[in-house]
């Protein structure tokens, strides 16, 4: 999604070998490797490595991927070889449980207990990192999803953040009449964004049941969501889903007035020298179903992990513990202009600070992001299906049938 250098599997293996990543023998390391799927964040990881060297005597060298499938393949390949990263980023939900069950991920229960006691982590986050009663990894980041918008376009047409779903649709109509596409969407990787938003904003209980196999993708409520999504596409509110323009550039250049992403997308704005409140802003997306007691807000938290058989397990644990502290998180959040998993950290961006505070106060119904909530085999089918749907909206029933076949197969052995 972001432009950055892409590391091939072969080069990655050579780099790791040169760093002495050998699971067969324990080493004392002064610099750790951190492999990640956030290639555009390399400079921020570099800054964290400099700070950790000063603070705890452990440096950190990042290697960033921009291709998610290639990255996951590399990490999984490392389980079977002596070429292993010290630290790596991953996903919560089924993807974390999968590698924990393979006994590949180091237990971080002690880190979590100490961090919660110190006020550095919220106990509300712990379930996302818990498998069979133990915690694994620590939060690399947290994010709350909503809508980023080009403030100059809004100002030009007299638009303000919507209070209701009908307000949002009326705004899209106004923009359309003036030759401006309202929304960004894509046919690759993030093809699930509008499904999760419409589903959570229509019937969050049904959304949760889908994630646990207690509902079907062919159920009437899901079909209605797809029909709602189709109506928005048919109305001409979206840009071409095959457009390869980086979404940060889409928003800056006004190719679309609005882009729905997690608060981590704020980093894309700051990287483009855009100023919050002047060039862009953010609002929580209203529910489709106005009768719901709370506004549904998509939530995600990305793990920072270490392997059970790392080159220096003690150093890895030391680094993960430091990562949760106020010192580390203050730097991590402020450098990227993002929110933090540490409740003690003050968020400088006023809007994001308010969202973070409100989300933690129970004002919203937090809904686990589809990417983490959905079992990997079902997710694969869904990403392919939604990617087809946004280019062929009339295929929605066929798409739902295909996803449900994958769900039936998975849940037949996992209930």
CORURZI-V329536 format. One record per residue. PHI is phi as a letter, one per 20 degrees, with the letter a starting at -180 (999 if undefined). Layout:
PHI ; PHI
This chain:
999 ; d ; f ; a ; f ; d ; e ; f ; f ; f ; f ; g ; f ; f ; f ; f ; f ; f ; e ; n ; f ; c ; f ; e ; b ; e ; c ; d ; d ; d ; c ; d ; e ; c ; e ; b ; d ; d ; g ; f ; d ; g ; f ; f ; f ; g ; f ; f ; f ; f ; f ; f ; f ; f ; e ; c ; m ; c ; e ; b ; d ; e ; c ; d ; d ; d ; d ; f ; f ; f ; f ; f ; f ; f ; f ; f ; f ; f ; f ; e ; c ; e ; e ; c ; f ; f ; c ; b ; e ; b ; c ; e ; m ; f ; f ; f ; g ; g ; e ; f ; f ; e ; m ; d ; d ; f ; f ; c ; g ; f ; f ; f ; f ; f ; f ; f ; f ; e ; n ; e ; c ; e ; f ; f ; e ; g ; g ; f ; d ; d ; c ; l ; n ; d ; e ; c ; m ; c ; f ; f ; b ; c ; b ; d ; e ; a ; d ; e ; c ; f ; f ; f ; f ; g ; f ; f ; d ; m ; e ; c ; g ; f ; e ; c ; f ; f ; f ; f ; f ; f ; f ; f ; f ; g ; f ; f ; f ; d ; m ; d ; f ; f ; c ; e ; b ; b ; e ; c ; l ; e ; f ; e ; g ; f ; f ; f ; f ; f ; f ; f ; e ; d ; b ; f ; f ; f ; g ; f ; f ; g ; f ; d ; m ; e ; b ; d ; f ; e ; f ; g ; f ; f ; g ; f ; f ; f ; f ; f ; g ; g ; f ; f ; f ; f ; f ; n ; e ; d ; f ; f ; f ; e ; f ; e ; f ; g ; g ; f ; f ; g ; f ; f ; e ; m ; f ; c ; e ; c ; c ; e ; b ; f ; f ; f ; f ; g ; f ; f ; f ; f ; f ; e ; l ; e ; d ; f ; n ; d ; e ; b ; b ; b ; c ; f ; f ; f ; f ; f ; e ; f ; e ; f ; f ; c ; f ; f ; c ; f ; c ; b ; b ; e ; e ; d ; c ; c ; e ; g ; d ; e ; f ; b ; g ; f ; f ; f ; f ; f ; f ; f ; f ; f ; g ; e ; f ; g ; g ; f ; f ; f ; f ; f ; f ; f ; f ; e ; m ; c ; e ; c ; f ; e ; f ; f ; f ; e ; e ; f ; f ; f ; f ; f ; f ; f ; f ; f ; f ; f ; f ; f ; e ; n ; f ; d ; e ; f ; c ; f ; g ; g ; f ; e ; f ; e ; g ; g ; f ; f ; f ; g ; f ; f ; f ; f ; f ; f ; f ; f ; g ; f ; e ; c ; g ; f ; e ; f ; f ; f ; f ; f ; f ; f ; f ; f ; f ; f ; f ; g ; f ; f ; f ; f ; c ; c ; f
